[in-house]
Amino acid sequence: MKLNENEKKLLEEVKKFSENKVKKRAEEIDIRAEFPSDLVNDMINMGLFAMYIPKEYGGLGYSLSSLMETVRIISRYCASTSLILDVTVSLFAEPIIQFGSPELKSKYLANIAKGHIGALAITEPSTGSDAVAIKTTAKKKGSNYIIDGMKTFITNGKEARYYLVSAMTNPSMRHKGMSLFVVERNFPGVRIGAEFHKLGIRGSSTTEVIFENVEVPEENLLYKEGEGFRIEMETLNVGRIGIASQAIGISEGALKDIIEYVKTNPKIREYNQFKIADMINKVMSSVRNYEAAVEYSESGKNSPTLSSVSKLSAGDNAVDVTTTALSILGVKSFDAQYPTERRFREAKITQIYEGTNEIQRLVIARELIRNKESFLET
């Protein structure tokens, strides 16, 4: 990855922060299902929320590579903490950077750079992978839209100040009738519903968000009516790379756990050398796909195939790597002294959110069969 000197310097600070602070807090965050306000404040002060925001809107204007590597490094110690940053920037700020009006950019990107939390609110109780089956509606009323509906499994749901919300402005048009809106948490009619108690990433809140007769100014429409589905899909292409970086960080953390463990246990080291080699191979394979996706995206192109391959391989490999790590630890994998069992629980979600890995397989096959993209020739 191509990083300038300022980006390299910041990543060194991220490594120190992760090793000195995040590592110490990770277990407590998981046990208490606690939002890590202290670590989030540290990330704000370090400029991590500002790093990918363009300079003209109060950010540092750093590359996608620097953002993704930041997520990867923090995920080696605590996937919850990295997720808060990743969702805010990759899923809320990124589509505004790409499609927002100058007014939307000035208002919301500047606040994200200051550390305000954002979320993408698209999933609904009756929908999952079928993004166009949503029931939330946005009806024009004068210079406002009236939004009604409920979203579920929304990452950062409780702490977010802003939501990017999908709603049908013309339900009869299916995907061409979907639009996206920036909705503020303090708009009348917005409220938080149930909060979910999760297998992993417990430090990041996941909730229902309910919209009841919420008046949203027409200027908070992202781009224009009917473009929501396209923007959503392009946003998820970047978002999936973020999940790949998270999954790789989790895998690297688990691998480090095991390397340190077997160094002090010669018999276990000898017996498990093939398993460790397989773990290393899977991590390196994931890194290669992830870096290819980042580099392609930074070239100004948008590849569903590469982003899906990166998420698919990194997520599946993260589950395999952490499972193998547990098997090497044996009964000690149940000991809180070792963070490996937490990494295993964290890894599982990377196969599920931002499009299940089953959906990634469909995307990859369809894109190549339709000859939309070809990465088979060298």
FITI-768226 format. One record per residue (C-alpha): residue number from 1; residue in one letter; x, y, z negated. Coordinates in nm, 3 decimals, padded with zeros to 5 digits. Each point is the difference from the previous one (the first is absolute). Example, Ala and Ser with C-alpha at 12.3 -4.5 7.8 and 13.67 -1.06 7.14 Angstrom:
2
   i aa       X       Y       Z
   1  A  01.230 -00.450 -00.780
   2  S  00.137  00.344  00.066
//
This chain:
378
   i aa       X       Y       Z
   1  M  00.000  00.000  00.000
   2  K  00.118  00.351  00.080
   3  L  00.012  00.217 -00.311
   4  N  00.155  00.344 -00.034
   5  E  00.224  00.092 -00.291
   6  N -00.280  00.164 -00.200
   7  E -00.216 -00.310  00.039
   8  K  00.285 -00.229 -00.105
   9  K  00.062  00.215 -00.306
  10  L -00.366 -00.012 -00.100
  11  L -00.011 -00.379  00.041
  12  E  00.297 -00.030 -00.234
  13  E -00.202  00.199 -00.255
  14  V -00.295 -00.233  00.059
  15  K  00.221 -00.302 -00.073
  16  K  00.120  00.151 -00.328
  17  F -00.353  00.100 -00.096
  18  S -00.129 -00.352  00.078
  19  E  00.278 -00.177 -00.189
  20  N  00.003  00.233 -00.302
  21  K -00.369  00.083 -00.043
  22  V -00.235 -00.206  00.215
  23  K  00.159 -00.331 -00.099
  24  K -00.046  00.076 -00.371
  25  R -00.366  00.097  00.039
  26  A -00.118 -00.267  00.246
  27  E -00.100 -00.269 -00.248
  28  E -00.187  00.241 -00.226
  29  I -00.185  00.152  00.297
  30  D -00.109 -00.348  00.106
  31  I -00.108 -00.121 -00.344
  32  R -00.196  00.314 -00.081
  33  A -00.130  00.056  00.353
  34  E  00.125  00.353 -00.057
  35  F  00.027  00.274  00.260
  36  P  00.368  00.104 -00.024
  37  S -00.049  00.375 -00.039
  38  D  00.355  00.046 -00.124
  39  L  00.152 -00.170  00.304
  40  V -00.232  00.185  00.236
  41  N  00.113  00.329 -00.153
  42  D  00.360 -00.107  00.049
  43  M -00.072 -00.078  00.366
  44  I -00.161  00.341  00.043
  45  N  00.303  00.173 -00.154
  46  M  00.234 -00.201  00.225
  47  G -00.192  00.119  00.306
  48  L -00.125 -00.345  00.101
  49  F -00.353  00.119  00.074
  50  A  00.147  00.285  00.206
  51  M  00.261 -00.199  00.192
  52  Y -00.215 -00.095  00.302
  53  I -00.210  00.319  00.007
  54  P  00.110  00.245  00.274
  55  K  00.199  00.299 -00.122
  56  E -00.257  00.250  00.123
  57  Y -00.249 -00.146 -00.248
  58  G  00.226 -00.001 -00.303
  59  G  00.174 -00.333  00.056
  60  L  00.354 -00.115  00.068
  61  G -00.069 -00.123  00.352
  62  Y  00.187 -00.328 -00.048
  63  S -00.042 -00.305  00.222
  64  L -00.238 -00.293 -00.020
  65  S  00.306 -00.217 -00.066
  66  S  00.077  00.191 -00.319
  67  L -00.358 -00.036 -00.124
  68  M -00.015 -00.372  00.075
  69  E  00.338 -00.064 -00.160
  70  T -00.115  00.186 -00.310
  71  V -00.304 -00.228 -00.026
  72  R  00.224 -00.304  00.051
  73  I  00.247  00.101 -00.272
  74  I -00.263  00.078 -00.264
  75  S -00.187 -00.324  00.085
  76  R  00.305 -00.201 -00.108
  77  Y -00.099  00.093 -00.354
  78  C -00.367  00.103 -00.001
  79  A -00.236 -00.032  00.297
  80  S -00.271  00.198 -00.182
  81  T  00.216  00.310 -00.019
  82  S  00.107 -00.020  00.363
  83  L -00.359 -00.054  00.115
  84  I -00.122  00.327 -00.152
  85  L  00.250  00.192  00.209
  86  D -00.043 -00.211  00.313
  87  V -00.380  00.028  00.016
  88  T  00.004  00.374 -00.069
  89  V  00.247  00.074  00.278
  90  S -00.050 -00.280  00.256
  91  L -00.379 -00.028 -00.014
  92  F -00.117  00.347 -00.101
  93  A  00.266  00.246  00.113
  94  E  00.117 -00.178  00.317
  95  P -00.331  00.026  00.193
  96  I -00.027  00.366 -00.097
  97  I  00.354  00.059  00.125
  98  Q -00.090 -00.164  00.331
  99  F -00.359  00.115  00.055
 100  G -00.083  00.277 -00.245
 101  S -00.081  00.358  00.093
 102  P  00.246  00.269 -00.111
 103  E -00.245  00.088 -00.278
 104  L -00.021 -00.358 -00.130
 105  K  00.377 -00.036  00.013
 106  S  00.062  00.325 -00.185
 107  K -00.251 -00.080 -00.272
 108  Y  00.059 -00.368 -00.069
 109  L  00.355 -00.083  00.106
 110  A  00.138  00.277 -00.218
 111  N -00.178 -00.151 -00.299
 112  I  00.119 -00.352  00.079
 113  A  00.355  00.137  00.007
 114  K -00.064  00.130 -00.353
 115  G -00.103 -00.347 -00.114
 116  H -00.378 -00.005  00.032
 117  I -00.121 -00.359  00.047
 118  G -00.188 -00.105  00.313
 119  A -00.190 -00.311  00.111
 120  L -00.150 -00.159  00.309
 121  A -00.364 -00.098 -00.058
 122  I -00.119 -00.233  00.277
 123  T -00.087 -00.340 -00.154
 124  E -00.361 -00.062 -00.106
 125  P -00.174 -00.278 -00.196
 126  S -00.157 -00.150  00.313
 127  T  00.306  00.046  00.222
 128  G  00.360 -00.105 -00.011
 129  S  00.189 -00.069  00.319
 130  D -00.292  00.129  00.211
 131  A  00.070  00.371 -00.032
 132  V -00.291  00.110  00.220
 133  A -00.263 -00.175 -00.212
 134  I  00.005  00.278 -00.260
 135  K -00.326  00.143 -00.137
 136  T  00.130  00.338 -00.120
 137  T -00.152  00.283  00.206
 138  A  00.090  00.363  00.064
 139  K -00.288  00.215  00.125
 140  K  00.051  00.352  00.127
 141  K -00.184  00.270 -00.195
 142  G  00.082  00.354  00.105
 143  S  00.372  00.053 -00.047
 144  N  00.034 -00.307 -00.224
 145  Y -00.023 -00.378  00.020
 146  I -00.196 -00.196 -00.257
 147  I  00.177 -00.324 -00.091
 148  D -00.178 -00.292 -00.165
 149  G  00.143 -00.342 -00.070
 150  M  00.228 -00.208 -00.218
 151  K  00.358 -00.112  00.048
 152  T  00.170 -00.281 -00.188
 153  F  00.350 -00.133 -00.073
 154  I  00.138  00.351  00.041
 155  T  00.366  00.024 -00.102
 156  N  00.072  00.310 -00.211
 157  G -00.379  00.027 -00.036
 158  K -00.004  00.135 -00.354
 159  E  00.295  00.239  00.023
 160  A -00.043  00.133  00.353
 161  R -00.088  00.367  00.046
 162  Y -00.076 -00.057  00.366
 163  Y -00.153 -00.281  00.205
 164  L  00.010 -00.055  00.373
 165  V -00.346 -00.149  00.050
 166  S -00.141 -00.191  00.297
 167  A -00.367  00.061  00.079
 168  M -00.235 -00.053  00.291
 169  T -00.101  00.324  00.170
 170  N -00.176 -00.196  00.276
 171  P -00.071 -00.358 -00.117
 172  S -00.143 -00.108  00.337
 173  M  00.342  00.055  00.160
 174  R  00.176 -00.260 -00.219
 175  H  00.375  00.075 -00.010
 176  K -00.047  00.309  00.215
 177  G -00.239  00.138 -00.260
 178  M  00.243 -00.012 -00.292
 179  S  00.166  00.315 -00.136
 180  L  00.244  00.082 -00.278
 181  F -00.035  00.273 -00.262
 182  V  00.219  00.143 -00.273
 183  V -00.209 -00.008 -00.318
 184  E  00.118  00.151 -00.326
 185  R -00.052 -00.179 -00.330
 186  N -00.167  00.306 -00.154
 187  F -00.262  00.037  00.274
 188  P -00.348 -00.039 -00.158
 189  G -00.134 -00.352  00.053
 190  V  00.337 -00.179 -00.004
 191  R  00.043 -00.245 -00.285
 192  I  00.209 -00.299 -00.093
 193  G -00.178 -00.334 -00.032
 194  A  00.137 -00.328 -00.128
 195  E  00.373 -00.044 -00.055
 196  F  00.138 -00.341  00.091
 197  H  00.220 -00.213 -00.227
 198  K  00.253 -00.153  00.233
 199  L  00.241 -00.289  00.042
 200  G  00.289  00.239  00.064
 201  I  00.098  00.364  00.068
 202  R -00.189  00.080 -00.318
 203  G  00.153  00.343 -00.045
 204  S -00.175  00.130  00.310
 205  S -00.372  00.060 -00.051
 206  T -00.238 -00.176  00.240
 207  T -00.359  00.118 -00.020
 208  E -00.332  00.063  00.164
 209  V -00.052  00.358  00.118
 210  I -00.360  00.110  00.042
 211  F -00.121  00.288  00.217
 212  E -00.352  00.124 -00.073
 213  N -00.124  00.285  00.216
 214  V  00.352  00.149  00.013
 215  E  00.028  00.324  00.195
 216  V  00.326  00.015  00.194
 217  P  00.098  00.308  00.204
 218  E  00.009 -00.064  00.373
 219  E  00.364  00.108  00.007
 220  N  00.079 -00.310 -00.210
 221  L -00.085 -00.221  00.297
 222  L  00.327 -00.156  00.117
 223  Y  00.058  00.083  00.367
 224  K -00.355 -00.044  00.138
 225  E -00.310 -00.216 -00.019
 226  G  00.027 -00.353  00.134
 227  E  00.379 -00.019 -00.034
 228  G  00.003 -00.156 -00.347
 229  F  00.050 -00.360  00.104
 230  R  00.293  00.081  00.229
 231  I  00.168  00.214 -00.264
 232  E -00.063 -00.268 -00.262
 233  M  00.165 -00.267  00.212
 234  E  00.303  00.219  00.074
 235  T  00.027  00.085 -00.369
 236  L -00.003 -00.367 -00.095
 237  N  00.279 -00.067  00.249
 238  V  00.224  00.219 -00.216
 239  G -00.160 -00.121 -00.322
 240  R  00.079 -00.361  00.082
 241  I  00.368  00.085  00.030
 242  G -00.029  00.144 -00.351
 243  I -00.141 -00.331 -00.125
 244  A  00.287 -00.181  00.172
 245  S  00.250  00.221 -00.183
 246  Q -00.181 -00.072 -00.327
 247  A  00.000 -00.376  00.064
 248  I  00.371  00.005  00.086
 249  G  00.080  00.189 -00.319
 250  I -00.193 -00.258 -00.204
 251  S  00.187 -00.281  00.177
 252  E  00.336  00.166 -00.061
 253  G -00.085  00.042 -00.367
 254  A -00.089 -00.370 -00.031
 255  L  00.315 -00.105  00.183
 256  K  00.211  00.215 -00.233
 257  D -00.172 -00.161 -00.301
 258  I  00.097 -00.345  00.122
 259  I  00.357  00.086  00.097
 260  E  00.060  00.139 -00.350
 261  Y -00.165 -00.305 -00.157
 262  V  00.192 -00.269  00.189
 263  K  00.334  00.173 -00.059
 264  T -00.030 -00.103 -00.363
 265  N -00.135 -00.350  00.078
 266  P  00.249 -00.195  00.216
 267  K -00.212 -00.316  00.023
 268  I -00.311  00.191  00.102
 269  R  00.206  00.201  00.249
 270  E  00.135 -00.315  00.162
 271  Y -00.339 -00.169  00.019
 272  N -00.176  00.303  00.152
 273  Q  00.250  00.133  00.253
 274  F -00.216 -00.094  00.301
 275  K -00.302  00.171 -00.155
 276  I  00.200  00.316 -00.062
 277  A  00.130 -00.005  00.358
 278  D -00.360 -00.026  00.127
 279  M -00.099  00.295 -00.220
 280  I  00.281  00.211  00.144
 281  N -00.093 -00.101  00.355
 282  K -00.363  00.102 -00.051
 283  V  00.093  00.335 -00.151
 284  M  00.238  00.079  00.285
 285  S -00.260 -00.102  00.258
 286  S -00.254  00.233 -00.161
 287  V  00.251  00.287 -00.005
 288  R  00.072 -00.040  00.370
 289  N -00.369  00.019  00.097
 290  Y -00.061  00.291 -00.237
 291  E  00.293  00.202  00.133
 292  A -00.110 -00.061  00.359
 293  A -00.349  00.131 -00.084
 294  V  00.138  00.310 -00.173
 295  E  00.239  00.082  00.284
 296  Y -00.274 -00.044  00.262
 297  S -00.237  00.224 -00.195
 298  E  00.268  00.267 -00.043
 299  S  00.054  00.001  00.375
 300  G -00.347  00.152  00.031
 301  K -00.176 -00.320  00.099
 302  N -00.274 -00.190 -00.179
 303  S  00.021 -00.379  00.008
 304  P -00.276 -00.214 -00.153
 305  T  00.206 -00.306  00.085
 306  L  00.318  00.106 -00.179
 307  S -00.178  00.140 -00.306
 308  S -00.211 -00.317 -00.028
 309  V  00.303 -00.226  00.043
 310  S  00.186  00.195 -00.268
 311  K -00.286 -00.029 -00.250
 312  L -00.073 -00.363  00.087
 313  S  00.357 -00.124 -00.037
 314  A  00.082  00.212 -00.306
 315  G -00.321 -00.091 -00.183
 316  D  00.015 -00.372  00.071
 317  N  00.370 -00.012 -00.078
 318  A -00.049  00.193 -00.325
 319  V -00.246 -00.263 -00.122
 320  D  00.234 -00.281  00.108
 321  V  00.307  00.163 -00.156
 322  T -00.169  00.074 -00.333
 323  T -00.154 -00.350 -00.009
 324  T  00.343 -00.154  00.055
 325  A  00.143  00.227 -00.269
 326  L -00.259 -00.133 -00.245
 327  S  00.085 -00.359  00.089
 328  I  00.370  00.062 -00.067
 329  L -00.078  00.157 -00.337
 330  G -00.230 -00.289 -00.088
 331  V -00.160  00.035 -00.342
 332  K  00.193  00.323 -00.054
 333  S -00.214  00.162  00.267
 334  F -00.267  00.028 -00.271
 335  D  00.240  00.192 -00.225
 336  A -00.050  00.377 -00.003
 337  Q  00.378  00.031 -00.013
 338  Y -00.007 -00.055  00.375
 339  P -00.199  00.240  00.222
 340  T -00.033 -00.263  00.273
 341  E -00.359 -00.098 -00.081
 342  R -00.103  00.365  00.030
 343  R  00.171  00.023  00.335
 344  F -00.193 -00.309  00.113
 345  R -00.328  00.168 -00.095
 346  E  00.107  00.321  00.170
 347  A  00.101 -00.184  00.317
 348  K -00.342 -00.155  00.059
 349  I -00.176  00.327  00.071
 350  T  00.240  00.077  00.286
 351  Q -00.167 -00.281  00.195
 352  I -00.343  00.152 -00.060
 353  Y -00.030  00.378  00.002
 354  E  00.037  00.232  00.299
 355  G -00.135 -00.283  00.214
 356  T  00.034 -00.362 -00.111
 357  N  00.279 -00.199  00.156
 358  E -00.264 -00.199  00.185
 359  I -00.104  00.325  00.166
 360  Q  00.366  00.079  00.076
 361  R  00.023 -00.329  00.188
 362  L -00.305  00.094  00.207
 363  V  00.145  00.343  00.077
 364  I  00.335 -00.143  00.107
 365  A -00.151 -00.267  00.226
 366  R -00.257  00.231  00.159
 367  E  00.249  00.278  00.071
 368  L  00.240 -00.235  00.174
 369  I -00.262 -00.205  00.186
 370  R -00.153  00.322  00.135
 371  N  00.350  00.103  00.112
 372  K -00.033  00.326 -00.190
 373  E  00.342 -00.053 -00.150
 374  S  00.283 -00.238  00.070
 375  F  00.299 -00.053 -00.223
 376  L  00.083 -00.341  00.144
 377  E  00.254  00.124  00.255
 378  T  00.341  00.128 -00.097
//
